[in-house]
């Protein structure tokens, strides 16, 4: 399989229009466009019954001690963990692309509705659900796509890996408020092929050169 995007190139920078936050000289960060990127795939196996799209960031700090703290920078030696930004399942087998902004175009405080979405697809909870859990103004269930918002003081740029999976089932065996991990577990034994591209994003003005 092959996967491309017209929104960004593989290993290239993700535009602010596809990010949850953008750099700001006074407040460190400001809200950004949050449009899901364009994705298009080809060469799926003939037996494909549906597709799944997952976006995850493997570079999230494993400890919050230094996150977004003045006068500190998160060291590159800190172990990192996964953060899911988009979990989209039950994409019909005849679908070969997703338009930019089709599933997300702007930020929805307390999260977008779900799991049911366009054309019979379903969207899982992304990890902003946990991130904003204690935020009085933003807590809620964050279904679907919400883009990059790495710590503004992280010493490394973050990678955002978009993967499309071709499956041998029309509907994945998950229900309700499912997560990225739930989907990865449910897909085991059903993946016919997969393809990935990676976008890069940072809010650290030192790395940007601003």
N, C-alpha and C positions, 0 to 999 in steps of 0.2 A: 504493500500500500504506500501511497504518497500523500502527504499533507502539506498544504501551503496556506499562506494568509496574505491578503492584499493590505492588511492593516500594519504589519511589520514583517521584517525578514527574519529567517531563522538565525538566532544568535544576535539579532539586532535589538535596538531599543524599542520598547513599547511606548507609543505616543500617550501624551497626557489625556487625550480624549478617551482612551481605553482604560485609564487608571482610576482608582477610587480617590486618590489624593495627588496633589502636585506640590512642588516646593514653593515656599513663600518666605520672603526675606525677613518678615517681621514676626510671623507666628510659626515659622518652620514649615507648616503644611497648610494647604487649603484644599477644599473639595474640588474634584476634577470631573471629567465627562462621564466616566463609568459606563461607556458603551462596550458591549461585548465585541471582540474583534471578528472580522471576517475569517472564516475557515472554509477550505474546500479540499476534498479528498478524492482519490481515484484509485483504480486497480484493486478494488475490494474483491474478495473471493466470490465466486458465483453462488455459493451456498449461503451468503450473508442474509440474515433475517432482520437484523436491526443494527444500529450503531449506538455507541456511548461516547460522549465527550467528557473528559475530565481535565481541569486545569489545577495544578498544585504548585506551591512554592516550597522547595526542599530546604530553603535557607533561613527559616525562621528561628530566632534565638531560643534555645531550650530553657533559658532562665530569664525572667523579666527584670532582674535587678538593675541593669543599666539602660533598659529600653526607654528612649525619649527623655533621657535625663540630661539637664544642662551640665556642661563641663565634663561630660563623659562620652566615650565612644565605645560601642560594643566591639570587643576584640574578635578578630577573625578566627581565633583559636577556640572560641566557644562552640560546643556541639550544637548542631542544628536539627530541626524537626520539620515535618511536613505541615503545610497549611493549605486546605482545599479552598479554591476560589470559585469553582464551577463544577457541578455534577449534573449532567444532562443525559437522560436515558430514554430508551424506547423510540429512538429516532428511526423513522421508516427506512426500509432497505433501499427505496428508490431515491432517497435524499443524498445529495453529493456536496452540498454546501450550506453554510449558515451566513446570512448577511450581517454586516456590521450593524449593531444596534437592534437586531431583531428580538433579542431576549432581554436586553438591558440597555437603557439609554438615559442615564442620569441616576442619581442616588435616591433611594427610597428609605427615609428614616424608619427604623424598626423592621426593615426588610421587605422584600417583595413577597407576594402571595405564592403559594404552591401547595402541593407538588405539581398539579396539572398545569401544562403550558401549551405552546403552539402545536398544532397538527398532531395531537395525541401524545406528545412527548411528556415526560415528567422530569422535574428538577429536584435534586436533593438539597439539603441544608449545607451551606458553605460555613467555613469556620469563623466568620464574623459573628455568627450566632453565639459562640462562646466568648469571643473577644469583647463584645458589647454587653455581655450579660449583666454586668454591674453598673452600666451607664444608664442613668435615669432617662435621658433623652433619646437614646439610640437602641436600647435593648429590644429584642424581638427575635422572631424566626427569619433568618436570612436565606430564602430559597433562591436558587439560580446563580447568576453571575454577579459578582462584585469584584472589581479589579484591584490592582496592586496598591498597597499602602504600607511599604516596609518602614521600619523605624527610621526616623530622620537622622539618627546618629549611628547607624550601622556602618561598620568599616568595610563591608563588602556589598557590591551590587547583588540584588536578588534575581534568581532565575525563575521564570514562570513557564512551566512545561505544559503545553497543550497536547493531549493525546486523544486520538480517535481510535476506538476499538470496533472491529467488525465481529458480531456475535452470531451464533447459530440458533438464537431464540428471538421471537418477536417482542416478548415482554420479559423484563428481568424480574426475578422473584424477590422483590423488596416492596415494602408497603409503608405508607404514612410518612413520618418525618425521618427519612433515611439519610445517611451520611455518605461521604466518600469512601470511608472504610467499609460500610455495608455493601456498597456497589462493587468494590474491589473483591470482596469475599464472594459475592453472588456470581460474579463473572467467571470464577475459576471453573475450568472445564468447558467453557463456552466461547472462548476467544479464538477466532479463526485467523485474525491478523490485526496488526496495529501499526500506527505511525505517529511520530511526535515532532513538534517544533518547539523551540524555546525562545522566549523573549526576555529581555533584560530591563530592570528598572531599579532606580535608586532615588531616595529623597535627600541624600546626604550631599549638601552643597559643596563640600570639599571634593567629593568624587566627581560631581558634575563640572566643577571648575568655576562655579558661580561666586 
